[in-house]
């Protein structure tokens, strides 16, 4: 049994809420609508954002199971059920962007497109094995982490140099610590994957 399945069992046994942060993994990143679908584990609470409105207009969402929703709906009749508010809650532009984005996901099959590209992406990620300073490669769906050996006394510097060189080469990457973190747009084509990893291969070889 998988880690998350076991975690779900433990939470159920002890009455603990299981929360998934799906800001990056939701909306097709793993070839399924959510990571919860990929692992077949349903959390009590799911948080998500970014891809909900195409990463352009800020918007986030929280999904909860009925038992949590019902708990908030049991207040006094003369009170707002769940009194909270933010200045930009219900922003009409953000809501319009989210609705349009969700329509596009469905119309273009983007929520499951990663399934067909996952194998090609994985091969590309692991083609970097053995390059100088690469100490770990990991991937799932259309996500990848390329971990670099930190420079002595200068953690994060090597990955940041890779970021700058990639930008100059026309490739935008993200780094966290000394790990190059990749999560490409769902419309990526194989030719884009080839370009990305050919560029990264050249850059990684050039890093001191």
N, C-alpha and C positions, 0 to 999 in steps of 0.2 A: 504494500500500500504506500502511496506517495506521502510526502511530507505534509502537504496542505490537507490531504484527506484525513491524516492522523490529527492534525491541528484542529480540524473541524470537529472531530470526535471529542477531543479534550475540551474544547469550548462548550460543546453541547452537554457534556457530562457535568461540568462545573458551573454552568450558567454564565459563561463569559462571552461577551460580544466579539465576533470575528469581523474585523474591518479590513477591506482591501483598498489600497491606494492605487487607482487605475488611471492616474493622470496620463501616464505614458502608454500603458498596456491596453487601454480601451480602444474601441472603434477600429478594429481590424488589424492592430499591430502584430498580433500573433496568428493571424489568419482566421480568427473567430471574433465575434462582436466584442467580447470581453475576455480577459484572462480567466475569469470565473468559468466561462464556457470551455476554454482550453483545458483547464484542470478538472472540470466537472465538480467544482466545489463552490457552493453558493454562500457568500458571506452574509452577515447580518446588515452591514452597512458598506456601501461602496461610494467612494469619492472619485470624482473625475473632473476634467476641465480641458482646456487647450483644444484638442481635436473636436470637442463638442461643437465648436463654432469655427472650425478650420484653422485654429491657432492664430487667427487674425483679430477678431473681435473678442475681448475677454469675456469668458463665461465659464462658470463651474456648476456642478450639480452634485447632490447627495441623494443616493437611492437607499431606501431602508425596507426591511421586511415588514409585513403587516403588523406583527406583534409590537414593533417599535413605534410605528405610526399610530396604532391604537392606543399605546401608552400616553402619547401626547394629546390625544383627543378626549381625555377624560377629565378635563378641568371644569371649573364652574361655568354654568351656562351664560353668565353675564361677563365672561372674560374671553379674550382672544385665546384660541386653543394653544398656540405656540407663539408667545409674544417675542418677536425678534424683528429685526429689519436692518437693512443696509442701504446706503444712499443710492446705489445703483441697482438694487433688486428689481427684477422684472423689466430691465432696460429693453425698450422695444427694438432697438437696432440689434442688440445681442440676441434677442429671441428670434428675430427674423433671420439672422445669420445662422443660428443653430438649426432652425427648421429647414433652411435651404441646404445646409451641410448634410443633415440627416437624409434629405431627399436624394442628394447626390450619392451618398454612400450606397443607398439602396439601388438607385437607377444604374450606377456604374459597377455594381458588384464589389465595391471596395472593402467591405467588411470581411470578405473571405478571399480576396485576391492574394493575400500573403501566403496562403496555403500552396498555391502553384509556384510561387517564387522562393519559398522557404529553402528548398534544397539547393538552388543556385546560389542564394545568399550565403548559406552555410559553407558551401565549397569555397566561395570567395573569401570569407572570413578566415578559414583555416588554411588558405593558400599562403598566409603570412607567417605560418609556423616556421620557426628556425631563423627568422630575420634577427639582426642585432637588437638586443635590448627588449625583445618581445618575450615576456615571461608567462603570459596566459592569454588564451583566446576563448571566448564564450559567446554563445548566440542562442536565440530562441525566436522563432518567427522572423520578423524583420527588425530585430534588435541585435546589437552586437557590442561587446566590450573587448577592446584591445589593450591589455595592460602592459605598460612599459616599466622597465627597471628604473627606479628613481636615481637621479644623480646623487652621489654622496654629498650630504649637506645641503642639497638643493631640491627637496621634494617638489613635485609638480612642474619643475622647469622644463624637463624634457618633453612632456606632453604639451606644454604651452608653446614650445618651439614648433612642435608638429602642427598645432593649431594655426600659428602664423604662416608657416610654409604652405599649408593646405589652402588657406585663404588666398594667398598670392597665386596659387595654382588653379583657382576657380572652384575649390571644393570647401564647403562650409561644414566643419565638424564641431562636436562639443567635447570638452574634456572635463573630467572630474577627478581631481588628484592627478595621478599619472596614468589614468585610463582614458583612452579615446572611446567615447560612447557614441554609438551610431543608431539612429532611428529615422530612416529615410521616409519621405512622403510615400503614401500608398500607391501613387501613380507611377512609381519608379519602374523603369524598363531594364532589361538585362544589359543593354548598352550603357546605362547609367551606372549600374553595379560594376561593370568592367572598368569604366573610367574612374570610379571612386577608389577601387582597390589597386588599380595600376598606379594611381596617384599616391595613395598611401604607401605602397611598396617602395616607390622611389623616395618618398619623404623619410620613411623610417630608416632606410639604408643611409640616408644623409645625416641623421642625427648623431651628435657626438655624445 
